[in-house]
């Protein structure tokens, strides 16, 4: 059942949205908007515009400005427990951290002596470990990075140890690993495969270091799953070709927020964490929902 911009598939979805909430256009003019991350302490949103090789910032009182002009074709972004920006860079094929003074620290750029493919999305565990996906999208052409031949034999999900900085492959059997997020209690890690499977897999997290019992959580159609986030009830909100799809913790598709453009990624933000910011191809949209995003730095 479609009601305006909402498609209701399961009646539980009605508790998660307000039918009077509008889909607001925040910005238009990107080539491929990605990696939105909310800075609650600064009340602003950052995101990547990959083909334009820049990062943009939106402040509700001041509009949109360029945050980083030469962003090395950045893609996914997050914040660590100290509030520092952590970024996946297609162009430089690395994961970096922007320090408080603005300097950049390289966290990972190789594995087993070979260059990474093109780090795509990143999340951080409460123990400080950094987990990221590494598909080949940034080296397939010069549009989102620099065309190159992969050096890694497989497209992996990696973990960076917070004490030693050692990079370890935790999953090696993805076609194109993409978005990833921990469940609110961090007992599970969810990872999108935007290759031919078009599904999101879930793994049990073992001692904050390893993964086990991988299985398919849901399949996204139309389109492919890219970036996604959780709300405080454990519902998963993911990107898709026709908008944002919301899945219950049991994997049931509850409903959709329909958007004019294909969605790449999203994040919860706003002072109360109840505003969903949506990176959709050339634009950034935002909508108030009746739940809150799971706690993030």
C-alpha positions as a Markdown table, in Angstrom:
| # | Residue | x | y | z |
|---|---|---|---|---|
| 1 | Unk | 0.0 | 0.0 | 0.0 |
| 2 | Unk | 1.4 | 3.3 | -1.0 |
| 3 | Unk | 0.5 | 6.4 | 1.0 |
| 4 | Unk | 2.3 | 9.5 | -0.5 |
| 5 | Unk | 6.0 | 8.9 | -0.2 |
| 6 | Unk | 5.6 | 5.8 | 2.0 |
| 7 | Unk | 5.1 | 2.2 | 0.9 |
| 8 | Unk | 3.6 | 0.1 | 3.7 |
| 9 | Unk | 4.4 | -3.6 | 3.4 |
| 10 | Unk | 4.0 | -4.5 | 7.1 |
| 11 | Unk | 1.7 | -2.6 | 9.5 |
| 12 | Unk | 4.6 | -2.3 | 12.0 |
| 13 | Unk | 6.0 | 0.3 | 9.6 |
| 14 | Unk | 3.3 | 2.9 | 10.5 |
| 15 | Unk | 4.9 | 3.3 | 14.0 |
| 16 | Unk | 8.1 | 4.5 | 12.4 |
| 17 | Unk | 6.9 | 7.5 | 10.3 |
| 18 | Unk | 4.6 | 10.5 | 10.5 |
| 19 | Unk | 2.5 | 10.8 | 7.3 |
| 20 | Unk | 2.8 | 14.6 | 7.5 |
| 21 | Unk | 6.6 | 14.6 | 7.5 |
| 22 | Unk | 7.9 | 15.9 | 4.2 |
| 23 | Unk | 10.9 | 14.7 | 2.2 |
| 24 | Unk | 13.1 | 17.9 | 2.2 |
| 25 | Unk | 15.6 | 18.6 | -0.5 |
| 26 | Unk | 18.8 | 19.8 | 1.3 |
| 27 | Unk | 21.2 | 20.1 | -1.7 |
| 28 | Unk | 21.4 | 19.3 | -5.4 |
| 29 | Unk | 24.4 | 19.3 | -7.7 |
| 30 | Unk | 26.4 | 16.2 | -6.8 |
| 31 | Unk | 27.5 | 13.5 | -9.2 |
| 32 | Unk | 27.3 | 10.7 | -6.7 |
| 33 | Unk | 26.5 | 11.6 | -3.1 |
| 34 | Unk | 27.8 | 9.1 | -0.5 |
| 35 | Unk | 29.1 | 8.7 | 3.0 |
| 36 | Unk | 26.9 | 11.0 | 5.0 |
| 37 | Unk | 28.0 | 11.4 | 8.6 |
| 38 | Unk | 26.4 | 13.6 | 11.3 |
| 39 | Unk | 28.4 | 15.8 | 13.7 |
| 40 | Unk | 26.0 | 16.3 | 16.7 |
| 41 | Unk | 28.5 | 18.5 | 18.5 |
| 42 | Unk | 28.7 | 20.9 | 15.5 |
| 43 | Unk | 25.1 | 20.4 | 14.3 |
| 44 | Unk | 26.2 | 19.7 | 10.7 |
| 45 | Unk | 26.3 | 17.0 | 8.1 |
| 46 | Unk | 29.3 | 15.9 | 6.0 |
| 47 | Unk | 29.2 | 13.8 | 2.9 |
| 48 | Unk | 31.3 | 12.8 | -0.1 |
| 49 | Unk | 30.6 | 13.7 | -3.7 |
| 50 | Unk | 32.9 | 11.1 | -5.2 |
| 51 | Unk | 33.2 | 11.9 | -8.9 |
| 52 | Unk | 33.6 | 15.6 | -8.1 |
| 53 | Unk | 36.4 | 14.7 | -5.7 |
| 54 | Unk | 35.1 | 16.8 | -2.8 |
| 55 | Unk | 33.4 | 16.6 | 0.5 |
| 56 | Unk | 30.5 | 18.9 | 1.4 |
| 57 | Unk | 29.1 | 20.2 | 4.6 |
| 58 | Unk | 25.6 | 21.3 | 5.4 |
| 59 | Unk | 24.8 | 23.5 | 8.4 |
| 60 | Unk | 21.1 | 24.3 | 8.8 |
| 61 | Unk | 21.7 | 27.9 | 9.5 |
| 62 | Unk | 24.4 | 28.4 | 6.9 |
| 63 | Unk | 23.6 | 26.1 | 4.0 |
| 64 | Unk | 26.1 | 24.0 | 2.0 |
| 65 | Unk | 29.8 | 24.7 | 1.6 |
| 66 | Unk | 32.9 | 22.7 | 0.5 |
| 67 | Unk | 34.6 | 21.0 | 3.4 |
| 68 | Unk | 37.4 | 19.4 | 1.5 |
| 69 | Unk | 38.1 | 20.3 | -2.2 |
| 70 | Unk | 40.7 | 17.5 | -2.9 |
| 71 | Unk | 39.1 | 14.6 | -1.0 |
| 72 | Unk | 41.0 | 11.9 | -2.9 |
| 73 | Unk | 37.7 | 10.6 | -4.2 |
| 74 | Unk | 36.4 | 9.9 | -0.6 |
| 75 | Unk | 33.5 | 7.6 | -0.1 |
| 76 | Unk | 32.3 | 6.3 | 3.3 |
| 77 | Unk | 32.8 | 8.3 | 6.5 |
| 78 | Unk | 32.2 | 7.8 | 10.2 |
| 79 | Unk | 33.4 | 9.2 | 13.5 |
| 80 | Unk | 35.5 | 7.5 | 16.2 |
| 81 | Unk | 34.9 | 7.7 | 19.9 |
| 82 | Unk | 37.0 | 10.8 | 20.1 |
| 83 | Unk | 34.8 | 12.5 | 17.5 |
| 84 | Unk | 37.4 | 12.4 | 14.8 |
| 85 | Unk | 36.4 | 11.9 | 11.1 |
| 86 | Unk | 37.4 | 8.5 | 9.6 |
| 87 | Unk | 37.2 | 8.3 | 5.8 |
| 88 | Unk | 37.5 | 5.7 | 3.1 |
| 89 | Unk | 39.4 | 7.2 | 0.1 |
| 90 | Unk | 38.9 | 5.6 | -3.3 |
| 91 | Unk | 41.6 | 7.7 | -5.0 |
| 92 | Unk | 44.4 | 7.0 | -2.5 |
| 93 | Unk | 43.1 | 3.5 | -1.8 |
| 94 | Unk | 43.3 | 4.0 | 2.0 |
| 95 | Unk | 41.5 | 4.6 | 5.2 |
| 96 | Unk | 42.4 | 7.8 | 7.0 |
| 97 | Unk | 41.6 | 9.8 | 10.1 |
| 98 | Unk | 41.3 | 13.5 | 10.2 |
| 99 | Unk | 42.8 | 14.7 | 13.5 |
| 100 | Unk | 41.4 | 17.6 | 15.6 |
| 101 | Unk | 44.1 | 19.9 | 14.2 |
| 102 | Unk | 43.1 | 19.0 | 10.6 |
| 103 | Unk | 46.1 | 16.8 | 9.9 |
| 104 | Unk | 45.5 | 13.4 | 8.3 |
| 105 | Unk | 46.7 | 10.0 | 9.6 |
| 106 | Unk | 46.8 | 7.0 | 7.4 |
| 107 | Unk | 45.2 | 4.0 | 9.2 |
| 108 | Unk | 45.4 | 1.4 | 6.4 |
| 109 | Unk | 46.5 | 1.3 | 2.8 |
| 110 | Unk | 47.7 | -2.2 | 2.3 |
| 111 | Unk | 47.2 | -5.8 | 3.3 |
| 112 | Unk | 49.8 | -8.6 | 3.1 |
| 113 | Unk | 52.2 | -6.3 | 1.2 |
| 114 | Unk | 49.7 | -5.4 | -1.5 |
| 115 | Unk | 47.6 | -2.2 | -2.0 |
| 116 | Unk | 44.0 | -2.2 | -1.0 |
| 117 | Unk | 41.4 | -2.1 | -3.8 |
| 118 | Unk | 39.3 | 1.0 | -2.9 |
| 119 | Unk | 38.0 | 1.2 | 0.7 |
| 120 | Unk | 34.3 | 1.9 | 0.5 |
| 121 | Unk | 32.6 | 2.1 | 3.9 |
| 122 | Unk | 33.7 | 2.1 | 7.5 |
| 123 | Unk | 32.3 | 1.6 | 11.0 |
| 124 | Unk | 34.0 | 1.6 | 14.5 |
| 125 | Unk | 33.4 | -0.8 | 17.4 |
| 126 | Unk | 33.2 | 0.6 | 20.9 |
| 127 | Unk | 36.6 | -1.1 | 21.6 |
| 128 | Unk | 38.2 | 1.2 | 19.1 |
| 129 | Unk | 38.7 | -1.3 | 16.3 |
| 130 | Unk | 37.9 | 0.0 | 12.8 |
| 131 | Unk | 36.1 | -2.2 | 10.3 |
| 132 | Unk | 35.9 | -1.4 | 6.6 |
| 133 | Unk | 34.9 | -2.9 | 3.2 |
| 134 | Unk | 37.1 | -3.0 | 0.2 |
| 135 | Unk | 35.4 | -3.6 | -3.2 |
| 136 | Unk | 36.9 | -2.6 | -6.5 |
| 137 | Unk | 34.5 | 0.3 | -7.5 |
| 138 | Unk | 37.1 | 3.0 | -7.1 |
| 139 | Unk | 39.6 | 1.3 | -9.5 |
| 140 | Unk | 37.2 | 0.1 | -12.2 |
| 141 | Unk | 37.4 | 3.4 | -14.0 |
| 142 | Unk | 38.6 | 7.0 | -13.6 |
| 143 | Unk | 35.1 | 8.2 | -12.6 |
| 144 | Unk | 35.3 | 7.4 | -8.9 |
| 145 | Unk | 39.0 | 7.2 | -8.5 |
| 146 | Unk | 41.9 | 6.0 | -10.7 |
| 147 | Unk | 41.6 | 3.0 | -13.0 |
| 148 | Unk | 43.9 | 0.2 | -11.9 |
| 149 | Unk | 44.3 | -3.5 | -11.7 |
| 150 | Unk | 43.4 | -5.0 | -8.3 |
| 151 | Unk | 46.3 | -6.3 | -6.3 |
| 152 | Unk | 44.2 | -8.2 | -3.7 |
| 153 | Unk | 43.0 | -11.7 | -4.8 |
| 154 | Unk | 39.6 | -11.2 | -3.1 |
| 155 | Unk | 37.4 | -8.3 | -2.1 |
| 156 | Unk | 37.4 | -8.4 | 1.7 |
| 157 | Unk | 36.1 | -6.9 | 4.9 |
| 158 | Unk | 38.9 | -5.8 | 7.2 |
| 159 | Unk | 39.5 | -5.0 | 10.8 |
| 160 | Unk | 42.2 | -2.5 | 12.1 |
| 161 | Unk | 43.4 | -3.4 | 15.6 |
| 162 | Unk | 43.1 | -0.3 | 17.8 |
| 163 | Unk | 46.3 | -1.0 | 19.8 |
| 164 | Unk | 48.7 | -2.4 | 17.1 |
| 165 | Unk | 47.2 | -0.9 | 13.9 |
| 166 | Unk | 47.4 | -4.4 | 12.3 |
| 167 | Unk | 45.0 | -4.9 | 9.4 |
| 168 | Unk | 43.3 | -8.3 | 9.3 |
| 169 | Unk | 40.8 | -9.7 | 6.8 |
| 170 | Unk | 37.8 | -10.9 | 8.7 |
| 171 | Unk | 35.7 | -12.0 | 5.7 |
| 172 | Unk | 37.1 | -13.0 | 2.2 |
| 173 | Unk | 34.1 | -14.4 | 0.3 |
| 174 | Unk | 32.2 | -11.3 | -0.8 |
| 175 | Unk | 31.7 | -10.4 | -4.4 |
| 176 | Unk | 31.6 | -6.6 | -3.7 |
| 177 | Unk | 31.4 | -5.8 | 0.1 |
| 178 | Unk | 29.9 | -2.4 | 0.6 |
| 179 | Unk | 28.0 | -0.8 | 3.5 |
| 180 | Unk | 28.4 | -2.2 | 7.0 |
| 181 | Unk | 27.0 | -1.5 | 10.4 |
| 182 | Unk | 27.0 | -3.1 | 13.9 |
| 183 | Unk | 23.7 | -3.9 | 15.6 |
| 184 | Unk | 22.9 | -1.5 | 18.4 |
| 185 | Unk | 24.3 | -3.9 | 21.0 |
| 186 | Unk | 27.3 | -4.7 | 18.8 |
| 187 | Unk | 26.7 | -8.5 | 18.9 |
| 188 | Unk | 26.3 | -8.7 | 15.1 |
| 189 | Unk | 27.9 | -7.1 | 12.1 |
| 190 | Unk | 25.8 | -6.6 | 9.0 |
| 191 | Unk | 27.6 | -6.2 | 5.6 |
| 192 | Unk | 26.0 | -5.4 | 2.2 |
| 193 | Unk | 27.1 | -7.3 | -0.9 |
| 194 | Unk | 26.4 | -5.0 | -3.9 |
| 195 | Unk | 27.6 | -7.6 | -6.4 |
| 196 | Unk | 25.3 | -10.2 | -7.9 |
| 197 | Unk | 23.8 | -11.4 | -4.6 |
| 198 | Unk | 22.2 | -8.0 | -3.8 |
| 199 | Unk | 21.8 | -9.0 | -0.2 |
| 200 | Unk | 22.9 | -8.0 | 3.3 |
| 201 | Unk | 24.6 | -10.7 | 5.3 |
| 202 | Unk | 24.9 | -10.8 | 9.1 |
| 203 | Unk | 27.7 | -12.2 | 11.3 |
| 204 | Unk | 28.0 | -12.9 | 15.0 |
| 205 | Unk | 30.8 | -10.7 | 16.5 |
| 206 | Unk | 33.2 | -12.8 | 18.6 |
| 207 | Unk | 35.0 | -10.9 | 21.4 |
| 208 | Unk | 35.0 | -7.7 | 19.3 |
| 209 | Unk | 37.6 | -9.2 | 17.1 |
| 210 | Unk | 36.3 | -11.9 | 14.8 |
| 211 | Unk | 33.1 | -12.9 | 12.9 |
| 212 | Unk | 31.3 | -16.2 | 12.8 |
| 213 | Unk | 28.0 | -17.8 | 11.5 |
| 214 | Unk | 27.6 | -15.7 | 8.4 |
| 215 | Unk | 24.1 | -15.9 | 6.9 |
| 216 | Unk | 21.8 | -13.8 | 4.6 |
| 217 | Unk | 19.7 | -11.3 | 6.5 |
| 218 | Unk | 17.7 | -9.8 | 3.6 |
| 219 | Unk | 17.7 | -9.2 | -0.1 |
| 220 | Unk | 17.2 | -5.7 | -1.6 |
| 221 | Unk | 15.1 | -5.2 | -4.7 |
| 222 | Unk | 15.0 | -3.1 | -6.8 |
| 223 | Unk | 18.6 | -2.1 | -7.0 |
| 224 | Unk | 21.4 | -3.2 | -4.7 |
| 225 | Unk | 22.1 | -2.6 | -1.0 |
| 226 | Unk | 24.8 | 0.0 | -0.4 |
| 227 | Unk | 24.9 | 2.0 | 2.8 |
| 228 | Unk | 22.6 | 1.5 | 5.8 |
| 229 | Unk | 22.0 | 2.3 | 9.5 |
| 230 | Unk | 20.1 | 1.1 | 12.5 |
| 231 | Unk | 17.5 | 2.8 | 14.7 |
| 232 | Unk | 17.3 | 2.2 | 18.4 |
| 233 | Unk | 14.8 | -0.6 | 18.0 |
| 234 | Unk | 17.2 | -2.6 | 15.8 |
| 235 | Unk | 15.4 | -1.9 | 12.5 |
| 236 | Unk | 17.7 | -1.7 | 9.6 |
| 237 | Unk | 17.3 | 1.2 | 7.1 |
| 238 | Unk | 19.0 | 0.6 | 3.8 |
| 239 | Unk | 19.6 | 2.2 | 0.5 |
| 240 | Unk | 17.8 | 0.9 | -2.6 |
| 241 | Unk | 17.0 | 1.9 | -6.2 |
| 242 | Unk | 13.6 | 3.3 | -5.3 |
| 243 | Unk | 14.3 | 4.8 | -1.9 |
| 244 | Unk | 15.0 | 3.7 | 1.6 |
| 245 | Unk | 13.9 | 0.2 | 2.7 |
| 246 | Unk | 13.3 | -0.5 | 6.4 |
| 247 | Unk | 13.7 | -4.1 | 7.7 |
| 248 | Unk | 12.7 | -5.4 | 11.1 |
| 249 | Unk | 15.2 | -7.2 | 13.3 |
| 250 | Unk | 13.8 | -10.5 | 12.0 |
| 251 | Unk | 14.6 | -9.5 | 8.4 |
| 252 | Unk | 11.0 | -8.7 | 7.4 |
| 253 | Unk | 10.7 | -5.8 | 5.0 |
| 254 | Unk | 8.4 | -3.3 | 6.8 |
| 255 | Unk | 8.2 | -0.5 | 4.2 |
| 256 | Unk | 9.9 | 2.1 | 2.1 |
| 257 | Unk | 10.4 | 5.8 | 1.9 |
| 258 | Unk | 10.2 | 6.5 | -1.8 |
| 259 | Unk | 12.6 | 9.0 | -3.3 |
| 260 | Unk | 13.0 | 10.7 | -6.7 |
| 261 | Unk | 16.6 | 9.3 | -7.1 |
| 262 | Unk | 18.5 | 6.1 | -6.4 |
| 263 | Unk | 19.8 | 6.1 | -2.8 |
| 264 | Unk | 23.4 | 5.3 | -2.1 |
| 265 | Unk | 23.7 | 5.8 | 1.7 |
| 266 | Unk | 22.0 | 7.4 | 4.7 |
| 267 | Unk | 22.5 | 8.4 | 8.3 |
| 268 | Unk | 20.4 | 9.5 | 11.3 |
| 269 | Unk | 21.1 | 13.0 | 12.6 |
| 270 | Unk | 19.6 | 16.2 | 14.0 |
| 271 | Unk | 19.6 | 17.2 | 17.7 |
| 272 | Unk | 17.4 | 14.3 | 18.6 |
| 273 | Unk | 18.7 | 11.7 | 16.1 |
| 274 | Unk | 15.3 | 11.5 | 14.5 |
| 275 | Unk | 16.1 | 13.1 | 11.1 |
| 276 | Unk | 17.1 | 10.7 | 8.4 |
| 277 | Unk | 19.6 | 12.2 | 5.9 |
| 278 | Unk | 19.6 | 10.4 | 2.5 |
| 279 | Unk | 22.4 | 10.6 | 0.0 |
| 280 | Unk | 20.6 | 9.9 | -3.3 |
| 281 | Unk | 22.7 | 10.2 | -6.5 |
| 282 | Unk | 22.8 | 14.0 | -7.2 |
| 283 | Unk | 21.1 | 15.2 | -4.0 |
| 284 | Unk | 20.8 | 15.1 | -0.3 |
| 285 | Unk | 17.3 | 14.7 | 1.2 |
| 286 | Unk | 16.2 | 14.7 | 4.8 |
| 287 | Unk | 13.0 | 13.5 | 6.6 |
| 288 | Unk | 11.9 | 13.3 | 10.1 |
| 289 | Unk | 10.9 | 9.8 | 11.4 |
| 290 | Unk | 9.3 | 8.7 | 14.6 |
| 291 | Unk | 12.3 | 6.6 | 15.8 |
| 292 | Unk | 15.9 | 7.6 | 16.6 |
| 293 | Unk | 19.2 | 6.4 | 15.2 |
| 294 | Unk | 21.2 | 4.0 | 17.2 |
| 295 | Unk | 23.8 | 5.8 | 19.3 |
| 296 | Unk | 26.9 | 7.0 | 17.3 |
| 297 | Unk | 29.8 | 9.2 | 18.4 |
